[in-house]
Amino acid sequence: MSSSSAIVAEAVTGSHVLKIEGYSRTKGIGNGEFIESSTFALGGHLWLIRYYPHGCGSDNAGWISFFLELEHSDATSVKASSKFCLLDEMGEPAPSHSRHSSVIRTFKASAPFWGYERFIEKKALEESTYLKDDCFRVRCDVTISKEFRAEDTARFVTVPPSDMHQHLARLLSSGAESDVTFRVGEETFAAHRVVLAARSPVFMAELFGPMKEKHKTSRPIQISDMEPGVFGAMLHFIYTDSLPEAAVDTGDASVSVMAQHVLVAADRYGLERLKLICEDKLCGYISTGTAATTLALAEQHGCRGLKEACFRFLRSPGNLKTIMGSDGFQHLTSSCPSLLSELLANVAP
């Protein structure tokens, strides 16, 4: 009697586009230091990208380095190969700046990252058309290897990604079956009590807790001290777990201003993930013109990561001296006097 079986090697492939906004500001980061991207899911694992503006070691000081990192996995190891490519204005890979290895690497707790120490020379990037408006983009393609028995393949089906956020976005925009309205400035927003309460502890208390009697009437709930656009962006996040593209992709100073206002709204309504998204966004807009007001904002709303990013920026020679005569610094000293000693302890030579 004889038997046979087969091993079928399959793979999951996906990609993540990382946009570096404010490239010139990242040049203040020293050799060997890196900035991490937001995490992204692929093949049942969480990944992120490390960006080294001045190279990952002294031998690579004139280069920009990129590494793919496995952040977390229930498995003991993950086998994958990766490719990094610079993108042009149309989002197409630049053949001369694509780095690919067909070697399958093992990502695990003891060795969670792998990448390219010399992805592109800083000088070459700065003289190229790929750096535009102080921004450039890279794409990381990841192929994760899987192995399973041939006789088990009939059990596998292709499961599309979740589209729940699209359905909830349509529910919000249509206003169907809405049971609560808000008046913000001159605009009115219709929403659904259970959705708001499920996402925000503050809305839970207001709509179903001790304050519910106050909001039982059909009259709109008045929202003070908030712009309609900010409230609309917050509602969009509550229903879709993301910010509207208009609030994050304009690529100019208005993004920073919007992120500041949305962060305040997120803190007000207990939306911690939204608060962290805004905090992460603002870390890319720290300059001598914004550092003082951003630091005050971080202190007032308990944003530890944003505060540390401000301290790091102000450690660069001349930056602290530049901002000390600004209106923003005067606002910082008057609104957060207790922060001054911490500022000097973290920044002073």
DALINVEN-V573027 format. One line per field, one symbol per residue. ss: DSSP state (a for helix, b for strand, c for the rest). burial: 1 if it has 24 or more other ideal C-beta (glycine too) atoms within 12 Angstrom, else 0. A space follows every 50 residues. Layout:
BEGIN
ss = ???
burial = ???
END
This chain:
BEGIN
ss = ccccccbbbbbbbbbbbbbbbcaaaaccccccccbbcccbbbccbbbbbb bbcccccaaaccbbbbbbbbbbccccbbbbbbbbbbbcccccbbbbbbbb ccccbbbbccbcbbbbbbbbbaaaaacccccbccbbbbbbbbbbbbbbba aaaaaccccccccaaaaaaaaaaacccccbbbbbccbbbbbcaaaaaaac aaaaaaaacccaaaacccccbbbccccaaaaaaaaaaaaaccccaaaacc ccaaaaaaaaaaaaaaaacccaaaaaaaaaaaaaacccccaaaaaaaaaa cccaaaaaaaaaaaacccaaaaacccaaaaaaaaacccaaaaaaaaacc
burial = 00000000000101111111111011111000011111010110111111 11111100010011111111001000011111111110000011001110 00001010000111111011010010000110001111111111110000 00000000000000000100110000010111010000111110111011 01100110000000100000101001001111111111110011001100 10001111111111111110101111111111111111011111111110 1010111011111111001100100001100110010011001000100
END
